[in-house]
Amino acid sequence: MKHLLIIVMSVLILSACGGKSKDSLADTGGIPIDLRYATNLSLTEYDDYAVAKLRNPWDTTKVLHTYVLVDKKQPLPAVLPKGTVVRTPLTKAVVYSSVHCSLLQQLGAIGNIGGVCDLKYIKIKEIQDGCRDGKIVDTGDGMSPDIEKIIDLHPDAILLSPFENSGGYGRIEKLNIPIIECADYMETSPLGRAEWMRFYGMLFGRKQEAETLFTQVEKEYLTLRELANNAPDAPTVISELKSSSAWYVPGGKSTTAGFYAHAGGCYLFADDTHSGSVALAFETVFDKGHNADIWLIKYNQPSDKTYSEIEKEYAPYAGFRPFKERAIYGCNTGKVSFYEDYPFHPEWLLKDLIKIFHPSLLTYYDLKYFTKLAD
C-alpha cells in the first residue's frame, strides 16, 4: 500500500510539472525594471531576453500588447513567453510620429529609422534630408500608408500610436512585421509619459542613453515642480479654442492637466476624470471658465494669432476675462517644436508654464513655446 501511494504521488507530481506550459516556464525568474511614473508599461529583464508589457489604457484590466525583446546577434531561445518577438536593436524601423523621431535623434538612433509617415509634420533636418537623399523612405500618410513602399523597405518594426476602437491597423497587420504600439500619450502624468523612453531605448539598443536622459529630465522636472509648489498663489487656467461645434479641453487626468498642477496653476476642469480631450459645448466652458486668470491656446498657422483675429473667428471669446485683461498666451506649433519636445522633455514645457503662472519665480527665463497674444 505504501509503495502504491508513492507511485500515485509521483505520477501526480510529474503530471503537474508536465502540464506547465513552456510559456509559463519561460516567464519566471525575471528582474523587473523599476519604473517610477509610467502606469501603462512594465519592463522585465531575463537572461536571454526582455519583456515589455503594455497595459490597455482604455481597459486597465487587460493587456494591450506584450513584446519579447531578443538580441538579434543571439540565437532565438527555444522557450519564450507569449508575445510579439522583436529582434533588437531595431535598425530599419518605420516611425509614424515626429515625437518619436525626435526622441530617437536625442538617443543617437536617428540612423536606425528606415521610413517615416507624415513627413510634412516632421521638422527634423536629418529626416528631411534622409528622405530627399533616398536614405529614409517616405511611406506616406499615417492614416493610409503606402503598403508597397513598406514591403519594399523590409523594416524590422513599425512604431505607431494606438487609438481606442480604431478597428485595427489594416493591411500592415498582415505583413508579419512587429507593430510597436506607442501608447505613451495615454499616461496620466508628464514624467509617466517621458519614462517610456526607457522602453524605446531598449528597442533601439540605446538603453543606457535613455536611462541617462530620463534621469536628467526627472531631476530638473522635480526641481521645477518644487519651486512652483512654494508659490503663494495658484492662478486659474483654461485652455484651447472652440473647434467647429465643440470645445476640446484637456481631461482632468490628462498629462496637460498634470502640467498645470505641477506649475502651480488651478486648472478649472481638474475634476474631470478623462485622460484624453473632452468635447464640451461653448456654454459649458464659458460658465466655468469665463473668469479665469490665464488662457492658454495652441494653434498651427503661418503668423501668430492676435486678439482681433480670435474675436473675428468667434465673437463670444471677448466675453472671457483673460481676453479683456490681455492674459491669453498662444503657442504656434507651426513655428516651434512643441509637439516634438514636450512628451520626452516635460521640464521644458514646465518652465514655460511656471513663467506664465508665476513670472517672479523664473526671472532669468524667456518663454520657449508660448507668447503673449498681440492686439
N, C-alpha and C positions, 0 to 999 in steps of 0.2 A: 504493500500500500504506500509506503514511504517513497519507494522508487517511482511509483506511478505519479505521485504528487510532484516529484522533482521534474519528471518528464513534462507534465502538463504545464507547470510554471515556466519551464524553459521554452516550450512552444509559444506560450503567451508573450513572453519577453521578446522572442525572435520575431513574432508576428507584429508586435508593436514597433520594433525597430524597422522591420521591413516595410511597414505601412507609412513610414515617414517619408514624404516626398523629397526628391533631390532639391527642390526649391527651398523647402524649409531647412534642410541641412545646410544649404549654402547661405542662408540668411541669418546665421548665428555667428557670434564672435567678433562682430564688427565694433569699431570705435567711433561713436558719434562725434561729429564736429560741433562744437559749441556755438550755436547761432543765438545771439543775444537779443535780436529785434525782429527778425523775419518770422512770421507766424504761419506762412503757407509753404514753407520749404524745410526739409530736413536732409542732412548730408551724413553719410556713414561710410567710413573707410574700412576696407578689408585687406587682406594680404595681397590679393591679385586683382582687385577691382574696387570701385566705389559705387555707392547707390545714392541717387538723388530722388527723393520722393516729394512730389508736388501735391499739396492738399488742394482740393477743389474749392476755390474761394466763394463759389455760389452755393455750395452744399458741403460744409466743412466736415460732414460725417463721411465723405467719400474722398478717394484719391483721384486727382486729375490725371496724373501720369507718373510712372516710375521709370527712371533711367539707370541703366547699369553701365558705368564708365570703365572701359578696359583699355589699357595702354596698347596702342596699335603695334608697338615694337615687340610685344609679348604674345605668345600663343594664347588663343581663346581658352579660358578654363573649361574643363569638361562639365563642371557643375556651376550653374549660375542661378540667381533668383529670377523670378518672373519680372519682366520689364523690357523696355526697348534698349537693346545693346548699342552703345555708342563707342566707336573706337576713337580714342583720344591720343594726342591733341588733334582737334579739328584743324585742317589746313586749307580747305576749299569750301567754306560754308556759304550758303546763301542767307543773307541777313535782310529782313524786311524793314527794319526801322532805323532811322537815323540815331535814335537814342543808343541802341546797342552798338552801332558802328562807332559812335563817339567813345563809348567805353572801351571798345577793343583798341582804338587808337591810343588811348591812355595806358592800356596794359601792354602796349608794344606788339599787338597781334593784328594790326590792320592788314598785314601781308597774308593773313590766314582767311581773308574774305575773298571768295571766288565770284560772288554775284550779289547784287542788291536789287531791291524793289523800290519803287517810288524815288528814283534818282533826283527828280526835281526838288524834293524836300531835303536832300542831304547836302549840307553846306561844306562838308569836309573836303579840302582840296585834294588829298590823296585819293579819295574815292572818285571825285570828278575826273581827275587826271587818269586814274586807272581805267575808268570806263571809256574815256576818249582814246587811250592808247591800246585798248583791247586786252588789258591785263585783268580787268574785272568786267563781268558780264552784267549788262543792264537787262534784268529779267522782266521789266515792265511794271504794270500797276499791281500793287499789293493785293487788291481785291480780285484781280483776274490776271495772274502772272502768265508769262509766256512759257508754257509747259515744255515746248520743244527746246527752247534755249536751256532750260533747267536740265533736261535729259542729256543734252549735248555736253553740258558742263561736268556731269557726274559728281555733284557735290557730296561731301561726306555728312552733311546735315543741313537742315533748313530751320532758321530761327524766326519765329513769328509770335505775335501776341494773340492769345485765345480770347474769344468773346462768348458770353453766355448765350446759349441757344442759337449758335451760329450755324448749326446744321453740318458741321464738319469742314474739311478743307478741300473738298472737291477732288480733282484728279491727282493732286500731289500726294494724297494719301495712298495712291496705288503705285507709287514709284519705288517703293521699298527703300526710301531714304528716311533716316531718323528725323522726326519733326520735334524740335525743341520748343515747347510751349512757354513763352516768356511771360509768365503771369505776375511778374514783379509789380506791375502797375496796380494790382489789386491789394497790395499791402496797405495796412491802415496807419502806418507811421513812416515818416521820411527816412529814418535810419533803417526801418524794416525793408523798405524797397532798396535802398542803397546796398544793404547787406547781400543781396542777390549777386553782387559782383563776385562774391566768393565762389558761387556755383559756376558762373561764366568763366572765371579764371581757371577752374578745374577742367572745363571743356576745351579750352584753348591752350593748355599747357602753360598757363601763367598764374598758377596758384599762389606763389609767393608774392608776385607783383600785386595781385588782388588783395592779399592779406595786408600788405604794407599800405596800399592806397586806402583800404577801408579803415585801418587804424588811424590814419591821419584825418580822414573825413570825420570819423566818430569823435575824436578828441576835440577838433575845432567846433563841431556842432554842439557838443555838450557844454563847452566853454561859453559859446554864444547864448545858448539857452539859459544857462545860469545867470548870465548878465541880464537878460530880459526879465527873468523871474524877479529880479530886485527892483524893477521899475516901479515907480509909485502909483501908476495908473494903468488901466487897460482900455484903450480906445475901442469903440465898437466898429465892426467891419462888415461890409457886404462886398460882393464881387460879381464880375461878369456883366454882360448886357443881354437884353432880350434878343432871342433868335426866332424870327417868324412869330408863331403864336405862343411860344413858351420861353421862359427864362430858366436856363440851366445853371443851377447853383451847385457848388461842391457839397456833397453829403457831409453830415456831421461827423462821420467816421472815416472820411477820406484823408489822404496824405495832405491835401491842401488845408483842410481844417486843422490838422495837426501842426502844420507850419504856422498858422495864425496863432494858435495857442502857445506854441513854443517861442514865438516872437513877442509874446506879451500882449496879444490882442484878444478882444472878446468877439468871436465870430457869432453873428446873430442867428445862424442856423446850426449851431453846435449841438443842439438837442436832437437833430435828425439822426436816424440810425443807419443811413446808407453809406457805403464806402465809395460809391461812384457818384456821378452827377445826378441831380434830381430835377425833373421838369416841373416848374411852378408857373402859375398864372402871374402876370404882371402885378395884379392887385394884391396877391399874397406877399410878393416881395416888397411892394410899396408899404403895405400895412406894417410889416415887421421891420423894414429897413430904411424907411424914409428919413429917419432922424439919426442915421449912423454918423460916426465921426469921419470915417475913411471909406472910400470906394475904390476898389482895385479892378481894373479891366485888362483883358488880353485880346489882341486882335492881330490880323496879318494884312497889311496894305503898304503901298509904296511910301506914303507920307504919314506922319504921326497924326492921330486924331486930335480934335480940338473940342472945346465946349460947344461952339456954334455948330460943329458938324454932328455931334451926337444929339443935340437938340433938334436939328433938322431931320435926323433919322427917326426920332421918336420924341415928340414934344413933351410928354409927361415926365421924361427924365429930369426936366428942370425943376420938378417939384421935390427932388431929394435935397436934403440939407447939404451933403458934400458937393453937390452941383452948385448950390447957391454960395457956399463958402469956399469954393475952389479947392476942394480936398479930394479930387479924383486923380489917381495915378494910373498911367497906362503902360502896358508892355507890348511893344510892336514886335511880335515874334518873327516877322519877315525881315527884321533888321538886326535882331540879337539872337544868340544861340540859346534861348530859354529852354525849349523842349529837349535840346541835346544835352544840356548841362545838369539841370536840377535833379533828375532821378538818381544820379550817382554822385552828384556833388550838392547835396541839400544844404550844406553850410553856406554856399554862395548865395542861394536864394534867401536863406535865413538872415543873412547880413542886410540884404535889401529891405526885408520886412521890418527888421528892428530899426533900421534907419528911418523908415517911414513912420512907424508907430511911436518911436522914441528917439527923435533926432539928436537929443543931447547925449545919448549913450555911445554913438559911434561918430564923433565929430570929425575924425580923420577920413572917413569912408565916403566915397562917391558912388551913387547908385549904379548898378551894373545892368539891370534889366528894365526897371521902371523909371518913368519920368513923369513930372507933373504935367498935366494937360495944359496947353496954352489956350488962350481965349479964342 
